[in-house]
Amino acid sequence: MDGKVGAIICAAGASTRMSGKMSKQLIPLRGKPVIAHTINEFEKSSRISEVILVVNRGVIDYYKQNVVEKYNFKKIRKVVGGGINRQDSVYNGLLALSPYIEIVSIHDGARPLVTTELIDKTIELLGDKSGIVVAVPAQDTVKIVGEDGIVVETPKRSLLWAVQTPQVFPFKLIKEAIERANEEGFVGTDDASLLERLGYKIHIVLGMKENMKITTPIDLTIAEVIMNER
């Protein structure tokens, strides 16, 4: 598949596990907001034609002035408001893409350690597949626990992968999957799950441990160490 590629960077989530009132995507990391580091990797990618930034509706103008304009990002086509949940936010991003976009790369704004190389790799590997998801093998034993707190099952660790982003899909398929999910009242835990439930086969691509999501204050410290080493 050689179609034009658009990226949707989601930064509309609540920062419930971060101390303070500032959105985690706007917290400074090595002198720039977390989200600026994230956008920069997509900005550098020769495979990405345009980027839609999805943020909380009340701070759209703030992001335009203090992120997009301040750091002179050229590929940001629009900054749009998010929805009630992630799939609504992604859908708003899909609707804002140019009509010629055929492939969509969806990424968490709070994953600033993604690299341009990983972004390009996922796009190149899509081909005629229904979806590509970045993930890393689970390192810890995972147990399935019932509501009563009793272990139900211990899955084989070699079969378990921790999912990251970016996740890459043909535009038409992810749009259809979200519309079907909304019609049927289904809310997925990630973008790929929306296609999986419709029978599409999703392929895993080995990601990087350092492609972590900034969720807690300690994550910022770890991210800074990684960036300094880079």
N, C-alpha and C positions, 0 to 999 in steps of 0.2 A: 504494500500500500504506500503510494508516494504522495498522498494528499497533503494539503497544508495543515500544519499543526498549531493548535491554540492551547494555551495553558490556563487553568483556573487555579488560583492560589486562594485557599480558604483561610480567612483570618477573622471569622465572625463568631468564634466560640467564646464561651465564658471562661474566665481565668479563675475558677473556683479554688484551685489548689495553690495559687500564687498569693503571697502576702502582698498587701497594698491594693490600691484601687486601679492602678494602671494595667491595661491589657498586656498580657504576656508578650504579644507580638510587638509592642512598642517599648518594652524594657530595653535599656541600652546594653549592647554586647560589643565590647571593644570599640566603643565610641559611636556606634550606630544602632538604631532599633533592630531588634531581632528580624523583623519582616524585611528590612532593607537587605540584609545578608541573603535571605531566601530569594527575594526577587532578583538579586544580582546574578545568581547562577542561571536563572532562566533568561535573563537579559543577554548573557554571554553565549547562549546556545544558538548555533546557526540553524538548528532544526525548528526552533520556535518562531512562529510568525508574529504572534501577539499574545498578550497576557491580560486576563480579566482578574482583578483583585476584588474579592468579596469580603466585606467588613460589616460591622454593626452599623445599622442605618444612621445612628446619631453622630457617627464620626467620619462620614464619607468625605466631607470637606477637609477635615483635619488630615486624613491620609493623603488627599490630593496635594495639599500644600506642604506638609511636613515630611512626606515620604516620596511621592512621585516627583513633584517639582524640585524639592530640595536636593535629591540625589540624581536628578536628571534622567530618570528611567524613560526610555523611548518606546519600549514595546507595550507599555500599559495602555490598552485600548480604552478601558473603562474601569472605574471603581464603582461597584454596585453594592446594594444592601443585601444582607443575608436573610435567611428565612427562619422558621421555627426550629428546624433541625438541620443537620449537615446536608441531607439530600435535597432539601428545599434550597439551601444556599448554593449547592452545586448547580441545581436547575436554573436558578437566577443567573449564574455565571454562563451556563450554556446558551441561554437566550440572548446574552449580551455579545456573544462571539460573532464574528463576521460570517456572512452566508457561505463563503467559500471554504470554511474550516471543515475538514473531514476526520481529523484525529484530535483527541483531547487528552492532555496530560493534566491530571488532577493532583494537587500537592497541598500538604498542610503548611500554612504560613509559619507555624511554630517549629518547623524542621529546617533551621538555617544551615545545617552542616551537609545538606545535599550537595552534590557536585554536578557541574555541567556534564561531566563524562557519564555519570549515572543517568541523568536526564536523557542524554542522547542515546545511550544504550537501550533504554526501555522503548524509545520510539522506533529505533532501528529493528528491534526484535519483534515488534507487533506483527508486521507482515499481514497475513490473512487471518490472524488469530482474533478471537473475540475480546481478549483483554490480557494485559500484562500487569503483574503486581510485584513490587519490590518487597522482599521479605528476607529474614535471617532465621536460621535454624534455632529452635528453642534450646537454651542452655540448661535450664532448670527442669526438674520433674514437675509436671502439671497434673493436678488431680481435679476430677469433676466431683463437686460436692452438692448434696441435696440441700433443700431449704432447712432441714433439721440439723445441718452441720455435720452430717455423716458422709464419709467418702463413698461415692457411688462407683467410681472407676478411675484407674490410673492409665491414661492412654500411653501408647508406645511413643517415647520422646522423639524418635527418629522421624515420626510422621508429623510432628508439630513444628510450625513455623510462625514467627512473630511478624506480623504484617506491618509494612511501612508505606510511605508514599515516595515518589510518584506512582500513580496507577494510571495506565494508558488504555484508552478504548477508542473504537470507531465512534464518531460523534452520534450517528443514528442509533447505535445500539445502547449507549448509556442514556441517551435521551428517552428512548422507548422504555428502558428498564425503570427509570425514575417515574415516568408517567404511569406505568403499570403498578408500581409499588404504591404510589399515592392513591390511585383508584381503588386499590385493594386494602388500603390501611396498613401496609407493611413499612416498617422503618428499619433499615439495615444498619449494621454496625460499621460497615465501610462501603465504599462505592462498588467494589467487586461483588459483594454479596447480593446486590440488586440484580446482577446478571446471572449469578449462580442459580438463583431461585427460578429463573426462566429456562434453565437447562444449558446455558452457554458454558463452554469450557474456558477456564481462566488459567493462564500459565504463570508460574512463579519465576522470578529472576532474582538471583542472589544479590542482596543489598549490602549495606555496610553497618557494622555495629554503631559506628559514630553518627549515623544518620538518625540521631535520637530526636525525640519530640521534647521541646522545652515545656515542662509541666510544673515542676517545683523549683524553688530557689537553688537547690543543689545542682540542678541540671544546667543552670547558667554558669556556674563555676566550672563544671566539667566541659561545657562547650567552649569556654574561653581557653582552657588548657589545650583542647584539641586544636583550636584555631591558632594558638601560639606555636604549636608543634608543626602545623602546616606551613 
